[in-house]
Amino acid sequence: MSYDQLNYRVSAPCIIDTGIILNKRDMQKLLVDLGRVRYLHIQDGQICSEAEGYILEVFANPQQATLVANHSLYLNVYSFDYLELKQSPEQETYFDLVQEGGRLLRLIPLTNPLQEQFNRNFNAAALDAVMDQVLSSNWDSQIDDDDCPF
């Protein structure tokens, strides 16, 4: 491939807040960290069911099903033709997983990845501080034991 041919290649899509995602890996990336969601099962524009749940797994396997039961979601990106990113009037992003034939699984995040990351970092820092205190007190007790002749 010559230098001129490289300059005319089509760039990969860049989707910001709204758009349609066809690539299964891209769909998987978007869904994997959603956590707790409100989900709606919509058929031909009519809501069939609605509940809250937690996304336990996002995978890509043409031989397995997407399973939604007992407030647990196991999402197979191969179950859907595409994912559409949309925004509510309040500027909150939600995810429509669309199947041919008018079936749709809408996922509305109930957790915020920024807050989740802060909580993870905070919990890790708190754990480190506790471990430092435990280890420090353990060393202090060993030093005290070394000073004791008995």
DOMI-33550 format. One record per residue (C-alpha): residue number from 0; residue in one letter; z, y, x. Coordinates in Angstrom, 2 decimals. Layout:
<recs>
{lumlo:NUM | lumti:A | zz:Z | yy:Y | xx:X}
...
</recs>
This chain:
<recs>
{lumlo:0 | lumti:M | zz:0.00 | yy:0.00 | xx:0.00}
{lumlo:1 | lumti:S | zz:-0.97 | yy:3.35 | xx:1.44}
{lumlo:2 | lumti:Y | zz:1.14 | yy:6.50 | xx:1.52}
{lumlo:3 | lumti:D | zz:-0.98 | yy:8.05 | xx:-1.27}
{lumlo:4 | lumti:Q | zz:-0.34 | yy:5.08 | xx:-3.56}
{lumlo:5 | lumti:L | zz:3.44 | yy:5.43 | xx:-3.05}
{lumlo:6 | lumti:N | zz:3.32 | yy:9.05 | xx:-4.19}
{lumlo:7 | lumti:Y | zz:1.71 | yy:8.11 | xx:-7.51}
{lumlo:8 | lumti:R | zz:4.10 | yy:5.32 | xx:-8.50}
{lumlo:9 | lumti:V | zz:5.94 | yy:5.78 | xx:-11.76}
{lumlo:10 | lumti:S | zz:9.62 | yy:6.64 | xx:-11.33}
{lumlo:11 | lumti:A | zz:12.32 | yy:4.51 | xx:-12.88}
{lumlo:12 | lumti:P | zz:13.61 | yy:5.92 | xx:-16.17}
{lumlo:13 | lumti:C | zz:16.51 | yy:8.35 | xx:-16.18}
{lumlo:14 | lumti:I | zz:18.44 | yy:8.26 | xx:-19.43}
{lumlo:15 | lumti:I | zz:21.23 | yy:10.76 | xx:-20.03}
{lumlo:16 | lumti:D | zz:23.36 | yy:10.37 | xx:-23.16}
{lumlo:17 | lumti:T | zz:20.47 | yy:9.44 | xx:-25.49}
{lumlo:18 | lumti:G | zz:17.50 | yy:7.11 | xx:-25.21}
{lumlo:19 | lumti:I | zz:16.22 | yy:3.56 | xx:-25.49}
{lumlo:20 | lumti:I | zz:17.00 | yy:0.91 | xx:-22.89}
{lumlo:21 | lumti:L | zz:14.76 | yy:-2.16 | xx:-22.72}
{lumlo:22 | lumti:N | zz:15.80 | yy:-3.61 | xx:-19.37}
{lumlo:23 | lumti:K | zz:18.43 | yy:-6.33 | xx:-19.83}
{lumlo:24 | lumti:R | zz:20.26 | yy:-5.48 | xx:-16.58}
{lumlo:25 | lumti:D | zz:20.51 | yy:-1.83 | xx:-17.61}
{lumlo:26 | lumti:M | zz:21.84 | yy:-2.88 | xx:-21.01}
{lumlo:27 | lumti:Q | zz:24.42 | yy:-5.06 | xx:-19.33}
{lumlo:28 | lumti:K | zz:25.55 | yy:-2.23 | xx:-17.02}
{lumlo:29 | lumti:L | zz:26.12 | yy:0.09 | xx:-19.97}
{lumlo:30 | lumti:L | zz:28.05 | yy:-2.43 | xx:-22.04}
{lumlo:31 | lumti:V | zz:30.25 | yy:-4.11 | xx:-19.46}
{lumlo:32 | lumti:D | zz:32.91 | yy:-1.41 | xx:-19.23}
{lumlo:33 | lumti:L | zz:33.16 | yy:-0.37 | xx:-22.88}
{lumlo:34 | lumti:G | zz:36.46 | yy:-2.16 | xx:-23.52}
{lumlo:35 | lumti:R | zz:37.83 | yy:-1.50 | xx:-27.00}
{lumlo:36 | lumti:V | zz:35.23 | yy:-0.60 | xx:-29.63}
{lumlo:37 | lumti:R | zz:34.70 | yy:-0.12 | xx:-33.31}
{lumlo:38 | lumti:Y | zz:31.72 | yy:-2.23 | xx:-34.30}
{lumlo:39 | lumti:L | zz:29.48 | yy:-2.20 | xx:-37.32}
{lumlo:40 | lumti:H | zz:27.10 | yy:-4.97 | xx:-38.32}
{lumlo:41 | lumti:I | zz:24.19 | yy:-3.26 | xx:-40.08}
{lumlo:42 | lumti:Q | zz:21.32 | yy:-5.08 | xx:-41.80}
{lumlo:43 | lumti:D | zz:18.36 | yy:-3.13 | xx:-43.17}
{lumlo:44 | lumti:G | zz:20.39 | yy:0.10 | xx:-43.07}
{lumlo:45 | lumti:Q | zz:23.35 | yy:-1.35 | xx:-45.01}
{lumlo:46 | lumti:I | zz:26.75 | yy:-1.91 | xx:-43.38}
{lumlo:47 | lumti:C | zz:27.61 | yy:-5.60 | xx:-43.74}
{lumlo:48 | lumti:S | zz:30.90 | yy:-5.51 | xx:-41.83}
{lumlo:49 | lumti:E | zz:33.02 | yy:-3.18 | xx:-39.74}
{lumlo:50 | lumti:A | zz:36.05 | yy:-3.77 | xx:-37.52}
{lumlo:51 | lumti:E | zz:37.67 | yy:-3.02 | xx:-34.19}
{lumlo:52 | lumti:G | zz:37.48 | yy:-5.37 | xx:-31.27}
{lumlo:53 | lumti:Y | zz:37.47 | yy:-5.78 | xx:-27.52}
{lumlo:54 | lumti:I | zz:34.43 | yy:-6.64 | xx:-25.43}
{lumlo:55 | lumti:L | zz:35.52 | yy:-9.66 | xx:-23.42}
{lumlo:56 | lumti:E | zz:32.19 | yy:-10.53 | xx:-21.83}
{lumlo:57 | lumti:V | zz:28.69 | yy:-9.12 | xx:-21.42}
{lumlo:58 | lumti:F | zz:26.10 | yy:-11.54 | xx:-20.09}
{lumlo:59 | lumti:A | zz:22.38 | yy:-12.26 | xx:-19.94}
{lumlo:60 | lumti:N | zz:21.46 | yy:-15.81 | xx:-20.88}
{lumlo:61 | lumti:P | zz:18.54 | yy:-16.70 | xx:-23.16}
{lumlo:62 | lumti:Q | zz:20.26 | yy:-19.98 | xx:-24.11}
{lumlo:63 | lumti:Q | zz:23.53 | yy:-18.55 | xx:-25.46}
{lumlo:64 | lumti:A | zz:24.51 | yy:-16.54 | xx:-28.51}
{lumlo:65 | lumti:T | zz:26.26 | yy:-13.24 | xx:-28.97}
{lumlo:66 | lumti:L | zz:29.59 | yy:-14.02 | xx:-30.62}
{lumlo:67 | lumti:V | zz:31.73 | yy:-11.60 | xx:-32.61}
{lumlo:68 | lumti:A | zz:34.88 | yy:-13.11 | xx:-34.12}
{lumlo:69 | lumti:N | zz:38.62 | yy:-12.57 | xx:-34.21}
{lumlo:70 | lumti:H | zz:38.25 | yy:-9.01 | xx:-32.84}
{lumlo:71 | lumti:S | zz:36.58 | yy:-10.41 | xx:-29.70}
{lumlo:72 | lumti:L | zz:33.02 | yy:-9.61 | xx:-28.65}
{lumlo:73 | lumti:Y | zz:30.95 | yy:-11.77 | xx:-26.31}
{lumlo:74 | lumti:L | zz:27.68 | yy:-9.88 | xx:-25.97}
{lumlo:75 | lumti:N | zz:24.49 | yy:-11.51 | xx:-24.74}
{lumlo:76 | lumti:V | zz:21.90 | yy:-8.82 | xx:-24.00}
{lumlo:77 | lumti:Y | zz:19.18 | yy:-11.41 | xx:-24.69}
{lumlo:78 | lumti:S | zz:20.28 | yy:-11.41 | xx:-28.34}
{lumlo:79 | lumti:F | zz:18.86 | yy:-7.90 | xx:-28.71}
{lumlo:80 | lumti:D | zz:15.42 | yy:-6.35 | xx:-28.31}
{lumlo:81 | lumti:Y | zz:16.77 | yy:-3.07 | xx:-27.00}
{lumlo:82 | lumti:L | zz:19.80 | yy:-0.81 | xx:-26.79}
{lumlo:83 | lumti:E | zz:19.64 | yy:2.71 | xx:-28.15}
{lumlo:84 | lumti:L | zz:22.06 | yy:5.33 | xx:-26.88}
{lumlo:85 | lumti:K | zz:22.86 | yy:7.93 | xx:-29.53}
{lumlo:86 | lumti:Q | zz:25.31 | yy:10.76 | xx:-30.01}
{lumlo:87 | lumti:S | zz:27.38 | yy:11.56 | xx:-33.06}
{lumlo:88 | lumti:P | zz:27.57 | yy:15.10 | xx:-34.42}
{lumlo:89 | lumti:E | zz:30.82 | yy:15.38 | xx:-32.40}
{lumlo:90 | lumti:Q | zz:28.81 | yy:14.61 | xx:-29.22}
{lumlo:91 | lumti:E | zz:30.40 | yy:11.17 | xx:-28.82}
{lumlo:92 | lumti:T | zz:28.06 | yy:8.48 | xx:-27.45}
{lumlo:93 | lumti:Y | zz:27.61 | yy:5.23 | xx:-29.33}
{lumlo:94 | lumti:F | zz:25.46 | yy:2.18 | xx:-28.70}
{lumlo:95 | lumti:D | zz:23.06 | yy:0.51 | xx:-31.13}
{lumlo:96 | lumti:L | zz:22.05 | yy:-3.02 | xx:-30.14}
{lumlo:97 | lumti:V | zz:18.89 | yy:-3.65 | xx:-32.13}
{lumlo:98 | lumti:Q | zz:17.29 | yy:-6.95 | xx:-33.17}
{lumlo:99 | lumti:E | zz:13.84 | yy:-7.31 | xx:-34.64}
{lumlo:100 | lumti:G | zz:14.09 | yy:-7.74 | xx:-38.40}
{lumlo:101 | lumti:G | zz:16.37 | yy:-4.81 | xx:-39.14}
{lumlo:102 | lumti:R | zz:19.64 | yy:-6.14 | xx:-37.72}
{lumlo:103 | lumti:L | zz:21.83 | yy:-3.84 | xx:-35.67}
{lumlo:104 | lumti:L | zz:25.21 | yy:-4.06 | xx:-33.95}
{lumlo:105 | lumti:R | zz:26.65 | yy:-0.57 | xx:-33.45}
{lumlo:106 | lumti:L | zz:29.36 | yy:-0.16 | xx:-30.83}
{lumlo:107 | lumti:I | zz:31.53 | yy:2.95 | xx:-30.91}
{lumlo:108 | lumti:P | zz:33.79 | yy:3.18 | xx:-27.84}
{lumlo:109 | lumti:L | zz:37.49 | yy:3.66 | xx:-28.57}
{lumlo:110 | lumti:T | zz:38.42 | yy:3.94 | xx:-24.90}
{lumlo:111 | lumti:N | zz:37.37 | yy:6.51 | xx:-22.36}
{lumlo:112 | lumti:P | zz:36.21 | yy:5.18 | xx:-18.95}
{lumlo:113 | lumti:L | zz:37.63 | yy:8.28 | xx:-17.24}
{lumlo:114 | lumti:Q | zz:41.07 | yy:7.69 | xx:-18.75}
{lumlo:115 | lumti:E | zz:40.87 | yy:3.95 | xx:-18.05}
{lumlo:116 | lumti:Q | zz:40.06 | yy:4.63 | xx:-14.38}
{lumlo:117 | lumti:F | zz:42.96 | yy:7.10 | xx:-14.15}
{lumlo:118 | lumti:N | zz:45.32 | yy:4.51 | xx:-15.67}
{lumlo:119 | lumti:R | zz:44.09 | yy:1.83 | xx:-13.24}
{lumlo:120 | lumti:N | zz:44.55 | yy:4.17 | xx:-10.28}
{lumlo:121 | lumti:F | zz:47.93 | yy:5.31 | xx:-11.58}
{lumlo:122 | lumti:N | zz:49.09 | yy:1.73 | xx:-12.12}
{lumlo:123 | lumti:A | zz:47.93 | yy:0.77 | xx:-8.61}
{lumlo:124 | lumti:A | zz:49.74 | yy:3.75 | xx:-7.09}
{lumlo:125 | lumti:A | zz:52.90 | yy:2.94 | xx:-9.05}
{lumlo:126 | lumti:L | zz:52.74 | yy:-0.69 | xx:-7.93}
{lumlo:127 | lumti:D | zz:52.28 | yy:0.40 | xx:-4.31}
{lumlo:128 | lumti:A | zz:55.32 | yy:2.69 | xx:-4.57}
{lumlo:129 | lumti:V | zz:57.46 | yy:-0.10 | xx:-6.06}
{lumlo:130 | lumti:M | zz:56.31 | yy:-2.54 | xx:-3.39}
{lumlo:131 | lumti:D | zz:57.15 | yy:0.01 | xx:-0.68}
{lumlo:132 | lumti:Q | zz:60.64 | yy:0.38 | xx:-2.12}
{lumlo:133 | lumti:V | zz:61.16 | yy:-3.37 | xx:-2.37}
{lumlo:134 | lumti:L | zz:59.94 | yy:-3.98 | xx:1.16}
{lumlo:135 | lumti:S | zz:61.97 | yy:-1.06 | xx:2.48}
{lumlo:136 | lumti:S | zz:65.17 | yy:-2.29 | xx:0.80}
{lumlo:137 | lumti:N | zz:64.41 | yy:-5.81 | xx:2.04}
{lumlo:138 | lumti:W | zz:64.17 | yy:-4.49 | xx:5.62}
{lumlo:139 | lumti:D | zz:67.40 | yy:-2.49 | xx:5.13}
{lumlo:140 | lumti:S | zz:69.23 | yy:-5.61 | xx:3.94}
{lumlo:141 | lumti:Q | zz:67.93 | yy:-7.60 | xx:6.90}
{lumlo:142 | lumti:I | zz:69.10 | yy:-4.88 | xx:9.30}
{lumlo:143 | lumti:D | zz:72.50 | yy:-4.87 | xx:7.59}
{lumlo:144 | lumti:D | zz:72.65 | yy:-8.67 | xx:7.93}
{lumlo:145 | lumti:D | zz:71.81 | yy:-8.41 | xx:11.64}
{lumlo:146 | lumti:D | zz:74.69 | yy:-5.99 | xx:12.18}
{lumlo:147 | lumti:C | zz:77.16 | yy:-8.32 | xx:10.48}
{lumlo:148 | lumti:P | zz:78.72 | yy:-10.84 | xx:12.92}
{lumlo:149 | lumti:F | zz:79.31 | yy:-13.42 | xx:10.16}
</recs>
